[in-house]
Amino acid sequence: METRTLGRTGRQVGVVGLGCWQLGADWGAVSEDDALATLGAAVESGVTFLDTADVYGDGRSEQLIRRFCEAEPGAGVVVATKMGRRADPHVSEQYTRENFRAWNDRSRANLGVETLDLVQLHCPPTPVYDRDEVFDALDELVAEERIAAYGVSVETAAEALRAIARPGVASVQIILNCLRLKPLDEVLPAARQAGVGIIARVPLASGLLSGKYDESTTFAADDHRTYNRHGEAFDVGETFSGVPFEVGVQAARRLAQVAGDVPLAAFALRWIVDQEGVSTVIPGARNPDQARRNAAAAGLPPVTAEQAAAVRAVYDELVAEHVHSRW
């Protein structure tokens, strides 16, 4: 698999990684055996970047990654986790040196390491970006070798630009997919200029870009695609990328025609890989077959100029009015 430098971390990672939210919770049940098999299939397919968080399954995702890495010590993966969403309430004032140390200790124990490869603030409240003491505390964690590098997972393009301006930020994780094009305007160019890595999340728009859903599709009660459809639990932009479900289904049908003979999910991943400035894209997978298919997208031919223009047309005609100004 092609590798790229993950921003200021200096680490090389495969252009397709693995998002591990679904191994913890919020996507329906995934057994431990299935989770470990999914991790194994991803790494065997060339994946070298795993993205998790301390709140995914209350630490279950981190612990499963530890089990996998202990069983496969030569896997050579970079593991990124996140912190901040354990704060209750989730407000800027909770982003303190003391809380960082407690959350850091917990993640290091869950992952079984002394130094975490990359820690990302987990979609922090907007005022956090202006608090120098927050980033001073992160710099201290690097100096103490508790973490090798830090980044920020953001909700909006404006937050991404504020994070990129911070000299210690190594990477920015942002929603980028065929239904969320705004980061292409300013965020990716700014990141390239600053040497900040871009981690593209929600690449398949919570499955909309698999092309498998229609207007009658339903999801389990414990799946965020049911309980967060209108932002009841967290930012609605994390569920179907904030696109109304019926609009997303319609857009996916149009995009499947653009993809031609290539499965829509693979086309959607390849489209992200082709965006200049993207370090890695992190689709989730619930089973080994999904992990293998996602990784294989890295080997597809680049999207043509005509296809790229068609993606933009679908966005402009169907999707932009629902998401562009909000995120």
N, C-alpha and C positions, 0 to 999 in steps of 0.2 A: 504494500500500500504506500502511496505517496505520503511523505511526511513534511511537516512545516514547523517552523519555530513558533512556540507558544509565547509570543510577545517577549516581555522583559524577564520571563522565567529563564529564557535561554534553552529550554528543553525542546527536543524534537518529539512531535506527536503525530499519529496518523490523522489524515484529513477527516476520517469518519471515526468517531469515538462511540461511547455507550453512555447514555443517560440512565441512571440507576434509581430514579424515583420509584418506578413501578416495581422494583424489587423490594421496596420497603412497604408501600401502602398506596392507597388512593386510586388504584386502577383495578380493583378486584384482587382476589387472593392469588398469590404466586407462592408455591411451595419452596422450601429450602433447596430441595433437589433440582427443581426447575430453575431456580435462581442461579445456582452454582453451574448448572449445565449451560445456561445462557451466557454467563461470564466466560466460561471455557470456550464456547463456540465463537464468541466475539474475538477473543484474543487469538485463537487459532486462525481467524480470518484476517488478522493484521491490525486489529484494534489495539492501541497502546494508551488510550486516554479514557479513564473512567470518571464520571461526574456523579457525586452523591451529595448528601447533606445530613446534618446531625438530627434533623426532624423527620427524615424519611423513615416511617415506621418506628419513630422514637429511637432511632439508632440501629434498627434492624438492617438497613441497607449497608451502613458502614461495617457492621459486624459480619455480614455475608461476604463483603469484599475482603475483609481480613481473612476469613476462612479460605477463600479462594487463593489469595496471595501466599498464605502459609503453605498451601498444598502445591502451589506452582511458583516456587521462589525465583525461577528464572524467567518469569513472564515479562519483566521489564516494563511494567505499566506505570504511568503517571496517574496518581489518584488526587482528584480535586474534591474537596468537601466545602461545606458552607456553614456559616454560623450567623445567628441573629434572630431567627424565627422562634427560638425558645423563649425569647423575651415575652413576658406577660404583665402588662400590656405591651404590644409591639410599638414602642414609641422611641423617639430619638434618645431620650434620657437613659434608656436601658443599654445603650451602646457605650459601655464603660470599660476601663482597663480591667476591673475586677471580674465583670461578666465575661469578657474576652478570655481571661485566663481560665475561668471555670469551664466555659464551653470548649476551649482548646484542650484542656485536660481530658474532658470526656471524649472528644473525637480521637485524640491520640490513643486513648485506651481502647476505644471501639475498633480502631484500625490497627492497633498493635505496633505503633511506630513512635519513635522519639521526636521526629521532625515530619510534619505534614508537608507534602509536596506543594500544595496550593490551597489556600483558604480564601473563600469568597464571602464577602458580606452578602447576606441573603435577602435581596430586594429590600434594603433598608428604607426607613422613612426618609422622605426628601430632605429634611433639615440635616441629616447626618452628613451629607456631602459638603456642608459648609463648616463642619466642626473639626478644627485642626487637631484637637486632642484625640479624636477617633483615629486619625491616621498616624499620629505620634505613637499611640498604643500599638498599632499594627507594626510600625517600624521596630518597636521594642521586641515584639514577638519574633521578628526576623533576626534581630541582633542576638537574641537569646537562643536561636536555633530551634525554637518551638515550631516555626513554620519556615519554609524555604522562600515562599513568595506569597503575595496576597493580591486579590482582585475584587471586583464587585459584580454581582448579578443584579441587573437593573430592570426596571419596568418600562422606562420611557427613553426616547432618544435624547431628551434634554438631560436626564440623569447620566446617561452614558457619556455625554460630552463633559460633564462636570467631573466624572470619575477619571476620564482620560487626562484631564488637566492636572491631576495629582501625580507628582513625580514618582511615587512609590508603587502606583497601581500597575501590576504586570499584565492584567487581562480584564476584559469586560465580557460578561455573558449577557446576551440579549436575544429576544425573540426575533428570528429572521427566517422567513419562509416565503413561499409564493403568494401567500395571503397577507404578508406583513413586509412591505418594501421600504418603509420610511428610513430604516437604518442605512440604506444605500445612499441617501442624499448627503448626509453630513457625518454620520458616526463612523462608517468604514474609512472614508478619507482621512478623518482626524486620527483614527487609531493607527493607520498606516504611517502617517507623518510622525506620530509620537513613538512608534515602535511598540504599541500595546496590542496584545493578542485579542482576537475576537472569537468567542465561543458561541456558536449559534444554537440556541435551544428551541424547543417546540417546533422542530423542523417539519413535522408532518401535521401540524395544527391539530394535535390531539387525535390523530387518526383520520381527520377529514381528507388529507392528501394521500390516504391509502386507496381512495376511490371505491371503498367497499361499503360506504354508508348511503342510505337513501332517507327520504323524509320520515320513514316509519321506524328507523333504527332506534332502539332503546338500550340503556346501559344499566348495570347493577346499581343498587341503592348506595353501595359503598364506593362507587366510582365517581370521581370529581366531575365527570361529564354529565352526571345526573345532579349531584348536590351543589355544584358551583356554576350551574348554567347561567346564572344571573349575578355571579359574584357574591354569593351568600357566605362563602368561607374564606376566600382570598381574592386577589385581583382577578376579575373576569377575563383579563387578557391572557391568563395562563390556560384557560379552557377554550378550545377551538380558536385560539389566538384572538379571542374577543369578537369573532365574526358570528353573527346569528346563524344558528345551525342550518336552517333552510337555505340561507344565502351561501354558506360554505359548501353545501351539497351541490348547489347549482354551479358554483365556481369550479368545484372539483371535476364535474362532468366536462366542462369546457377545457380544463387543463389536461384531462385524459386524452382529448383529441389532439392537443398540442404535443403531448408526449409520444403519440404515434404507437409504434410497436414496443416501446419501453414501458414497463409497469409504472404507473403514476408515482408510487412511493419512491422508486429508484430515480425517476426523472427529477422529482422534487429535491431529493438529496443531492443529486449531481448539480442541479441549478445552484444550490447553496455553495457547494465546493468551488464552483466557478466564479464566485464573487470575490474580487480582488480585496485582500485584507482579512478574509476568514482564515483562522488557524485550524479550527476543527468544528465539526457539527456533531451533535450528540443525540441522535434518535434513541428512544427507548426500545426495549424488546422484552417480551414476556416469555419467549421460548427460544431455543437454539436456532430454529429455522429463520425466525425474524431477524435475529442477530446476524446470521450469515447473509441474508438478503440485503440488509442495510449496509454491511461492510462491502458487499460486491458493487454497490453503487459507485464507489471510489474508482472502479476500473472502467466505467462507462466512458464513451467519447464525450467531449465537452458539448454542452448545449449550443445549438447554432444561434446565430444572430436573429434569424427569423423566429425561432422558438422563444428566445429571450424577449423579443418585441411582443409576441403573443401573450406571454405571461404578464407583461406590463399592461396590455390591453384588457385582459380579464380583470386585473386588479383595479384599473381605472374605472371600468364600466360597472363592476359589481361590488367591489369590496372597499375601496378607499373611503367612501362616505361613512362607513361604519367604524373605521379604525385609525385613519391617518392623523386626524387632529387630536386623538385621545392619547396615543402612545408615541 
